[in-house]
């Protein structure tokens, strides 16, 4: 097996080598757009917006952006995707859409149904292979590549609707893995087909001693749940007592940093982490090198990217796109400027507002970091606090107080004639920690890293509140809304229906303990 490992590692190292002479990222993106327009020219969407004519323009990128308006989910579903979901062919992409990824989202609103096509799956698979090739940069031992991979995701038992299937993206991807790779993945299909998350965890824990896991892939919150259950079931000090070769976590979906302290308490030795950025709409980027946690934008993976500056000119105070908002594309990006992502993809997304915000750190190598969501930020008084800011403040506070944080959410609440930020934080033994000290540390850190927040704390934002809760409270809330699966996420900023739902749930929970 050691020889096999060296052969595999050599192949990976070869795959990680990039050609010395490459076309520019802008040229790659232009080619991607031309392929997308040519593929969809004879769809209903393509005919309506004149894709065939755009292809013959001197500057097709400019023509495309001038002819096709920006669409958010509600607009594109109302005007186009509802027809495709009724199995009408050739609406926004050729043929009948075979799958819909039911996005669990980060609120209690109705689920979104995002189209997934075979072309999109193929592009995701190609980029996934490149992620594996780039593991050569992480200097992993050769025999590790003969070990098994724990894939943590949603059920592979999809729901049939007419001529298409509906489920979470991770389940759709799992059903489309190459057959020759399936033998390396765990858990097996008889477990992934189980619809209930709790049942899957128990079966995984039951079978865990039979596996030799070297890698884990998935949302870190759900990977952590599995490791905790295994450690508890077998009375282990840490997971390396059972899986001594566990060496790398490839995670996606949420910020890793708030989970890192509690996750690492499950380990017997350090492991490496690789961050990826995979949405239901496509594979957007991933971490290529161990020395940086930044993502590199995937410019040749079937997605044409545009960027809307995330500021008051283009978005209102609720995070909605203003009617006069304008997007830029790759040649015009600037470092340090937060952008909302627009995607055009091989599944019939056209100038689609994803809802995530990013910030480029290196515009030459297209390295960026995820900063949050267009509608999941705190700015009730003009403090402009991003999810990235919230994560940083909580991480610093957890390092000081050793809270053992797994989940958190923040809401804006009235405080007399002013406002307050109310943090809800899951902690180990919450009753043993000082909530007021926690509030003070969070406030101090946010004032250090966010000038707008520091100014508003002197005026309209008068109070910081903290409620420390057991971990299960957050997951019970998800379960109450049918979102207990391998992709569901706790909303970091509570607004609207999510805030009302959380407040009602928490009131019932406290009442039951009285």
N, C-alpha and C positions, 0 to 999 in steps of 0.2 A: 504493500500500500504506500510505503514511503516513495518508491519509484514512481508510482502513479501520481502521487502528489507533486513531485518535481516536474513531471511532464505537464500536468495541468497548470502549475504555476508558470512554467516557461511559456505556455500558450497565452496565459493572461498577460504576462509581461510584453509579449509580442503585440497583443491586441491593444495595449496601452500606448504604443508608439504612434504618434501622430505624423502624417506626412510633413516633410520639411517645407514644401511649397504648397500653401493652401489658399483658397479663395477667401476673401474677407467675410466677416460675419454679415455685413450688409448685403453682399452679393448672394450669400447663402439664403438670407431672408427673402430677397427678391425672387430667387428661384422657387422657394417654398410657396410664396404667394402666387406665382405664375402657375405652379402645379395645381394649387387649390382652385384657382379661377377656372383653369381648363377642365378640371374634373367636374366642377359644378355648373358649367356654363349652360347646360341644358336642363337644369332643375328649375322648379318654379321660382325659387329665390334668384337663381342666376339669370333667368330671363327677365324677371321684374327689374333687376338692377343693371342689366346690360353687361354681364360678364364678358360676352364675346367681343363687344366693342371695347371694353377696358383693356383686353389683352392686346389690342392693336394700337393702343395709345403710346406716344413717345415715352411717357413716364407712367407706367401702369400703377405703380404704388400711389402716386399722387391722385390719379384718376379714381382708383378704388376708394381711397379715403374721402374723396369729394362726392362720390356717388352713393356710397352705402352709409346709412346713419349708424350711430352707436346703439347697440341693443343691450338692455339688461335682461335678466331671466324673464321677468313678467312680460316685457314687450315681445321678446322673440317667441315665447310660448303662446301668448295670446294671438299673435299674428301668423305664426308659422308652425311651431313644433307640435301644437295640438293636432294638426292635420297628419303629421308624420306618426304621432302616437296612435292615431286611428288606423295605422298601417297603409296610409296613402304613400305610394312610392314617389321618389324624385321631388321631394319638397325642398329641402335645403342641401341634401347630398344624394347622389345616385342610389336608386334602389330603395328597399324597405329597411328601415333601421332595425337591426336584429336584437339590440339590447338597450335598456335604459338603466343608467345608474341612478338609484334613488338616493339622493344626497341626504345624509342625516342632518347636515347643517349644524348650526350652533344656536338655535333658538327653538321655541316650541311651535313655530309656524309650520304650515303644511310642507311636506317634503317636496323637493324639486326632482324632476325627472329629466336627466341630462342624457342626450343620445350618445351611444357608444357604437362605433362601426368597426368592421374588420380592419379597415385601413388604420384607424386610430390604435387598435390593439397591436397591430404590427409595428407601428412607430414606437409605441411604449416598449415593446419587446426588444426592439433594436437598441433603444437607449438603455434599457435594463442590462443588456449585454455589455454596453460600454461602461456602465457602473461597475460591473464585475471586473472588466479589464483594468479599470483604474484602481482597483484594490491592490494592484502591483505597487502603487505609491505608498501603501501602508505597511509594507515589509512584513507581511504575515508569514509564518512558517509554512513550508511546502505541504506538510502532511495535513494541515488544517483544511485544505481544499478537497480532501477525501471525506470530510465529516458532513453531517446532515445539517439542514437549514430549517429552523422553526419559523414557519410563516403564520403570523397572527393576523387574522382578518375576519370578515363576516362570513356568513353561511354561503356555501355553494349551492344550496337548495333555492333556486330562483323561482319566481312566480311567473306562470304563463299568462300573457294577455294577448289574445288574438294571435298574430304572427310574430310576436316579439316576447322577450323575457325581461323581467324587472328584478333588480336586486342591487346590493351595494357593489361598488366598483371592485373591491378586493375579491369578492366572490366571482365576478365576471372574469377577472384576470386569471384567477385560479383555475377556472374551467378551460382556459385557452392557453395554458402552459404547454410547451413542447413535450411530447410523451416521454422523450428520452431524459428529461429533467425531473419528471414527477417522482422518480424513485429516490431522489435526494431530498425531497421536501417532506416535512412533517408539520402537522398531523396528516394522517391518511384521509381519504375521501369519506370513509364511514363516520369520521368525526366531524369533518367540515360540513357535511350535509345536515348535521343536527341544527335545527333552527334556533334553539335557545342558547344564548351565550353561556349561561351558568352550566348547562349540561355539557357544552363543549369544553369548558375549563376542567370539569371533573374528569372527563374522559382523557383529556390531555395529561392531567396529573396522574391518572391511573396508569397510562402507558409510558410516562416519562422515563422510568428506569430502563426501558428497552432501547432508548435512543442515545446517540452520541452526538449532541448538538454542538456545532462549532460557530454557527451564525444564528442570529434572530432578526426577523424583519417584521416591522409593523409599527403601529401607534404605541409609543412608549408607555402610556398609561395602561394599555391592555396587556402588553408584554409583562409589565410589572405585576399586574394582577395574577397572571399565570405563574410567574416565578414565586410570588408570595404563597400561592396555594400549594405549589410543589414543596417548598421549604417547610410549610406548616404540616403537610400531610406526612412527610417522612422524617420530621423532627431534625432537619438539617440546620447547621449553622449558617450555611450559604449555599448558593446554587452550584458552586464549583465542586462541592462534595459529590454531586450526582453527575454533573456535566463538566469534567475537568478541562475540556477543550474549548469551552465557550469563550470566544475571543473578540467577537465583533457584533455590534448592534447597528443595523441599518434602519433608521427610524424616519417617520414621515407623519404629516398631518397636524402636529402641534409643536409649540416651542418645547425643546427638551430641557432647558436649564432649570425651570422650577422643579422638575422631577429628579434631577441628577442626585441630590444628596440622599433621598430616600431610596432611589434605585440602586445606588452603589452600596447601600447597607446590605443588599442581597448578594453581593459578590464577595468572593474570597481573594480576588486579585483584580488589578485594573484591566479593563478591556478597552477596545477602540470603538469610536462612534463615527458613523457616517450619516449625514443628514441628507435627505432627498425631499424634493418638492413635487409631489404627485397629487393632482386634483382630479376630480371626476371628468373634467374637460380635457385633461392631457397631462403629460409629463413635462414639467416646466424647467427643472434644473436640479442639480445635485452637487454635493461637496466632492471635489476631485482630489484634494490633498489633505493629509493629516494635520498640517501646520495651520490651517485656517478652517473656520466653520462656515465660511461663505459659500453660497451656491454659485455655480456657473450656469448662465442662461443657455438652454438647449436650443440653438438656432437652427438646427437641421433635423428636427424631430416632428415635422408635420404641423408646426404651429407658426403662424405669422403674428408677431408681437407688436403691439402699440402701447403707448404709455400716456396716461392723463395725469398731469401734475396734481397731486393731492393737496389742494389749498382752497382758500375761500373763493377764489375766482371761478373754480370749476365744480366745487361741491358745496352744498348748503350745510347748515348746522346739524342736520340729521344724517349726513353722509350720502345724500342723494345727488346724482349728477345734475348739474344745472343745464338748462336748454342750450346755452351758448358754449358749452364745454368743448374744448378742442384737444385732440391727441397729437402726440409726436411719434416718430418711430426711431429706430436705432441710431442713425447718424446724429440725432439731436439730443440724446440723453446727457444729463449732467450728474456728476457725483454729488452725494449728499442731499439730493432732492427726492422726497417721497413721491412715488408714482402709483396710481391705480392701474392694474393690468387690463388690457384689452386683448382678446384672443380671436383669431380666425383659424379654424381647425378642420381636420378631415372627418369630422362628425357633423358638420353643418352649423358650427358656431361662426358667426360673422360679426366682427367688431364687437365681440361679446364682453361685457363688463364682468369680470370674474368676481370682484368684490374684495380681493386681497390687495394689500399695498406692499411695495418693495422699495428699497433704496440701494442704488448702485454705489459701491465703494471703489471699484476699479473699472472704468469705462472701456479700457483697452482690452482687458481679459473678460469683460462682462461678468464680473463678480458682484453679487448683490446679497443683501440679507432681507428676509421677510420681516416687515415691521408691524403688520396687523391687518385689520379689515376696514373697509370704507365706512361701515356702519357700527363697528365695534371699537370705538374710541371714546374717551371721556373729554367732553368740552362743553359742559353745561354753563360755564362762566367764561369760556375762552382760554381754558388751561391747556387744551390740545395735548392730552396725555394719550400716547399710543400704547398698544399692547406690549410693544417692545419695552417701553418705559416701565410698565407695570411688572413685567417679568423681572427686569433688572432690580427694581426696588424690593420685590419679594425674595429674590435670590439672596440679596445682601442681608436682608432681615433674617432669613432662615439660617444663614451662616453664623449670625450673631447669637440667635436664640435657640437654634437646634430644634425647630418646631416639628420637623419631619413632614413637610408640606407635600401633598399629592395634588390637590386641586384648589382653585380659588376663583372667585368672581367678585367684581366690583360694580357698585351701582351709585348713581347720584341721587341724593334725597334732600328734600327741603330741611333747612335748619333755621326755623323762625323766618325772617325775611331774607335769609341767605341760603347757602347750599352746603352740603356735606358729601364727602366720599365715604361710602360704607363698604368695607372689605369683608368678605366672607371667606374664611380660610380653613381648609381641613388640616388637622394636626394630630400627631400622636399625643394622647392624653391631653386634650385641649384644656381641661380644667386646671392643669398644673402650670399653665403659662399665663403671663400677664398681658392681657389684651391691650392695655393702655401703653405699655412699653412697646408692643408691636406696632401700634398706631404711630407712636412717636418716631420709631426707626424708619417706617415706611415713608412718613412725611419728610423726614430729613433727607432721605436718599432721593426722593422725587424732586425736592427743591434743589438738590445739587445738580441733577442731570437735565432739568427742564425749567428754562427761564420763565416761560409763560405760567407754569404752575406756581413758581415761587412768587410771582407778582400777584396772582389771583388769591393766594393764601393770605395776602394782606388785606384783601378787599371782600369779594363776594363769596369766596370759598373758605368758610370759617371753621370747618370741623373735619376731622378724620376719625371715623369709627371703625372698630374691628370686632367681628364676631368669630370666635374660634369654634369649630365644629368637628365632630368625628368624620372620618373619611367616608363612611358609608352613606352619609346624608346626601352627598352630591350624586352618588351612583343610584341611590334609591329614587332621587328625583328624575334621573334619566330613565330609569326603569318604568316609572309611573307614566312616562310619555312614550313607552315602547321603543326607546333608543338605546337599549342595553346591547351593544354589539361591538365588533372590533374596530369601528370607525367613528362612533359617536364621540362628540367633544362637548365639554362644559363651556358655555359662553363665558369668556373672560370679562366682558362688559355686559351688564344686564340692562336692557332697555325694553320699553314697550311690553308686548305680550309675555316675553321671557321674564321680565322683572315682575309683572303681576303674578305669573305662575309660580315663580320662586317665592315671593312673599307669602302667597296663600299656602304653599306647601310647607314653608318654614313655620308659619303660624300653627298649622295642624301638628307639626312635629313637636314644637315646644309645648303645645297644649296636651299632647299625649304623655309628656314626661312630668307634667305638673301633678 
